[in-house]
Amino acid sequence: MIRLNVKQIAKARGLSQGKLARRADIDVATLQKIYRTPTTDAIDLKLTTLDRLAQALGVDASELIESVAEEESKG
């Protein structure tokens, strides 16, 4: 399963959800969904959205995703 690290990276950079959504030019509701449930079984994310988030956070898109065991994603 894939988990998104958007929330952790944004927090480390001191970015609120609203500010990140504006910087990435994405709907704040989409970002709220990513923050609430960052696993692939919970969200349907376009690659363009992932790219926009990576650019807004100043990281490579590969830093936003990680592979985790299903048990780990529930805990």
C-alpha positions as CSV (number, residue, x, y, z in Angstrom):
1,M,0.0,0.0,0.0
2,I,1.2,3.5,-0.7
3,R,1.0,6.3,1.9
4,L,1.4,10.0,1.2
5,N,3.8,12.1,3.4
6,V,2.3,15.4,2.4
7,K,1.1,16.3,5.9
8,Q,4.4,15.6,7.6
9,I,6.5,17.5,5.0
10,A,4.1,20.5,5.1
11,K,4.2,20.6,8.8
12,A,8.0,20.5,8.8
13,R,8.0,23.5,6.4
14,G,5.5,25.4,8.6
15,L,2.7,25.3,5.9
16,S,-0.9,25.3,6.8
17,Q,-3.4,23.3,4.6
18,G,-4.8,26.5,3.2
19,K,-1.4,27.9,2.3
20,L,-0.3,24.7,0.7
21,A,-3.5,24.3,-1.3
22,R,-3.0,27.9,-2.6
23,R,0.6,27.3,-3.5
24,A,-0.2,24.0,-5.2
25,D,-3.3,25.4,-6.9
26,I,-5.4,22.5,-5.7
27,D,-8.8,22.4,-4.0
28,V,-8.5,22.6,-0.2
29,A,-11.0,19.7,0.1
30,T,-8.6,17.5,-1.8
31,L,-5.8,18.4,0.5
32,Q,-8.0,17.8,3.6
33,K,-8.8,14.3,2.2
34,I,-5.0,13.6,1.8
35,Y,-4.4,14.8,5.4
36,R,-7.2,12.8,6.9
37,T,-6.5,9.5,5.1
38,P,-3.2,9.4,3.3
39,T,-3.3,5.9,2.0
40,T,-4.0,4.8,-1.5
41,D,-7.1,2.8,-0.6
42,A,-8.7,6.0,0.7
43,I,-7.9,8.5,-2.1
44,D,-7.8,8.7,-5.8
45,L,-5.0,11.1,-6.6
46,K,-4.0,12.4,-10.0
47,L,-0.3,12.6,-10.9
48,T,-0.7,16.3,-11.7
49,T,-1.9,16.9,-8.1
50,L,1.0,15.0,-6.7
51,D,3.4,17.0,-9.0
52,R,1.8,20.3,-7.9
53,L,2.2,19.3,-4.2
54,A,5.8,18.4,-4.7
55,Q,6.6,21.7,-6.4
56,A,4.7,23.7,-3.7
57,L,6.7,21.8,-1.0
58,G,10.0,22.1,-2.8
59,V,10.6,18.3,-2.9
60,D,10.8,15.6,-5.5
61,A,7.5,13.8,-5.9
62,S,9.2,10.6,-4.7
63,E,9.6,12.1,-1.3
64,L,5.8,12.4,-1.0
65,I,5.1,8.7,-1.3
66,E,6.2,5.6,0.6
67,S,5.3,2.0,0.5
68,V,4.0,0.5,3.8
69,A,2.6,-2.8,4.9
70,E,-1.2,-2.8,5.3
71,E,-1.0,-3.4,9.1
72,E,1.3,-0.3,9.4
73,S,-1.1,2.0,7.6
74,K,-3.9,1.1,10.1
75,G,-1.8,1.9,13.1
